[in-house]
Amino acid sequence: QVQLVESGGTLVQAGGSLRLSCAFSGRTFSHYGMGWFRQTPGKDREFVAAISWNGGNTVYADSVRGRFSISREDSRDTVYLEMKDLKPEDTAVYSCAADLGPLSPLAVRYDYWGQGTQVTVSS
């Protein structure tokens, strides 16, 4: 069974930076594309960023492009989301997800999900 555990979420001031981690276990990490999504109460899950199985391709939501960076470290079975110039509207529960298919911003394409980590950006 694939298990995903996010960490790194905390309270941060607007303009600050934060690095989220997602630990993968249960299968071969390098076979999976990975994505980050976020959700605020009362709103649908929103795509943030994704990276292909080999790390060769990435895609970002317009709202975070240029500020966030997704990466993976296969030796640690971990995917990261580096966030810079954080804004109050970035406040959400951030979840990572794993998928065997092509790089995709669609939540429905991902088969495995973590429980999420809370990021709160104060103004």
Protein Blocks (a to p, Z undefined) as FASTA:
>chain_A
ZZdddehiacddehiacddddddehiafklpccddddddehiacddfbdcdfkopaccdd
fklgojaccdddfknopacdddehiafklgccddddddfbdcdfbfklpmbdcebjaddd
dZZ
